[in-house]
Amino acid sequence: MPADQAIPQVQAAEIRRLVHDLSNALEIVVQANYLLGTAALDDSAKQWTGLLDQGVRQAAEINRALREYVRSNS
């Protein structure tokens, strides 16, 4: 992205703050899902924790991509 089209610093800083906060929230979900996975669960509950794990991994990847985008365009 050309320098004249770069993300303005004020907005980049706010996006970085939001990405950081999202990372913290996702970490809570990851840890809670891990702890659920250590419990004795029926098959249905295991499927739900699998879906939760998949969703959190997707969200974390989107979060990493957003962080990289802001880093390289500001």
C-alpha positions in Angstrom: 0.0 0.0 0.0 1.5 3.4 -0.9 2.4 5.7 2.0 -0.3 8.2 1.1 -2.9 5.3 1.4 -1.5 3.8 4.6 -3.7 3.3 7.5 -3.5 6.5 9.6 -1.6 6.1 12.8 -4.5 6.9 15.1 -6.7 4.3 13.5 -3.9 1.8 13.3 -3.2 2.2 17.1 -6.9 1.6 17.8 -7.1 -1.4 15.6 -3.9 -2.8 17.3 -5.6 -2.3 20.7 -8.7 -4.1 19.6 -6.7 -6.9 18.1 -4.9 -7.3 21.4 -8.1 -7.3 23.4 -9.6 -9.9 21.0 -6.5 -12.1 21.5 -7.0 -11.9 25.2 -10.7 -12.9 24.9 -9.8 -15.8 22.5 -7.2 -17.1 25.0 -9.9 -17.4 27.7 -12.1 -19.4 25.3 -9.1 -21.6 24.3 -8.2 -22.3 27.9 -11.8 -23.0 28.9 -12.3 -25.4 25.9 -9.0 -27.2 26.8 -10.3 -27.7 30.4 -13.6 -29.0 29.0 -11.7 -31.4 26.9 -10.0 -32.9 30.0 -13.4 -33.7 31.5 -15.4 -36.9 30.9 -17.9 -35.8 28.2 -20.5 -37.6 26.3 -20.2 -37.8 22.5 -22.5 -34.8 21.9 -20.5 -32.6 24.3 -17.3 -33.7 22.6 -18.7 -32.7 19.2 -19.6 -29.3 20.6 -16.1 -28.8 22.1 -14.7 -29.8 18.7 -16.8 -27.1 17.0 -15.8 -24.6 19.6 -12.1 -25.4 19.0 -12.5 -25.1 15.2 -14.2 -21.7 15.6 -11.6 -20.4 18.0 -8.8 -21.4 15.7 -10.5 -19.6 12.8 -11.0 -16.5 14.9 -7.4 -16.6 16.0 -6.2 -16.9 12.4 -8.4 -13.9 11.3 -7.0 -12.0 14.3 -3.4 -12.8 13.2 -4.1 -11.8 9.6 -5.7 -8.5 10.8 -2.6 -7.7 13.0 -0.3 -8.5 10.1 -2.3 -6.3 7.7 -2.2 -3.4 10.1 1.5 -3.8 10.7 2.3 -3.9 7.0 0.0 -1.0 6.0 0.6 1.6 8.7 
